[in-house]
Every structure is written in structure tokens, then in C-alpha cells.
Amino acid sequence: MRISEYIDEDLVEPDLKGDSKEGVIRELSSLVSKKFPELNGEEIYNLLLERESLGSTGIGNGVAIPHGKLKNGERIYLAFGRSRRGVDFDAMDGKPVHLFFLLLAPESKPAVHLQALAKISRILKKSEVREKLMNASSAEEIVNVLREEDSKL
């Protein structure tokens, strides 16, 4: 699986405005629904908040992967956002989150969902990758970093 097949500059927000978990999730949901009109931003938002109610998707080291399963989905949808100031996302390590990867996968394909989560986690596990993403100057540069790292795994 190549994460880079599902993300481009239109799905990257290098300067998230949201200053709360809900704000970031709303912003990323809107980003996806603008690119893919077949998806409803409010439904995505509610789906992701429902998942967050089970436990935070803030995995630590300044990273969160809000994710959910789409009932009628046929493909993976991704978005990426960066908050320079950081957001309290109830992360496992208690630290603010700066890097967000939104993942939506078809409910009918749970293995695809898990593969995508694992791949994103492996990419963002490396501190040098997180640093490159934080220092990137544009959405294009962020996508290039993700594509480069994706190709190594």
C-alpha cells in the first residue's frame, strides 16, 4: 500500500487554525469534503468524533491519526494537517499534537484500514520525518516528504 497515492497538495493544510480537538477534526473533515464532494463534511466530523469518544487517536510524539470507517466507502481518503502551536488532543503522552493524518477507509475492508493506519504510523514514527514535516514551507513540500518516506517502506 502506498499512502502517497491518496494524498496531494489539496488535501494538506500546513497551517491549521483549529485550537481544539473538535476544531482540527472539523477543519480536516472540511478539507476532505471539498476535494471529494461525494463525502459530507459534517458526517465525517461526526464519525471521527464518535471514534475519538472511544479513545484518543493522539499516538504521542506530536502525532494524531483521527480515523473512521465509511459505511458506503469504496476507497481510502486521507488528509494531512499541521499545527505549529500544537493542540491538546488527549494524546497518550499528554503532549500537544502538531501533525494530524485524517484517515477514512471503507467499513467493508477492515484490512485496508489497518494497513493504512500501520503505514502512517511507521512513517511518522521517525523523528527526522516529523521534523521535516514541521519544517516544510508548503503543502507541496509536505507531500514530497510523505512520498519520499512512503517509498522507503
Buried (B, 14 or more C-beta within 10 A) or exposed (E): EEBBEBBBEBBBBBEBEBEEBBBBBBBBBBBBBEEBEEBBBEBBBBBBBEBBEEEBBBBBBBBBBBBBBBEEBEEBBBBBBBBEEBBEBEBBEEBBBBBBBBBBBBEEBEEBBEBBBEBBEBBBEEEEBBEBBBEBEEBEBBBBBBBEBBEEE
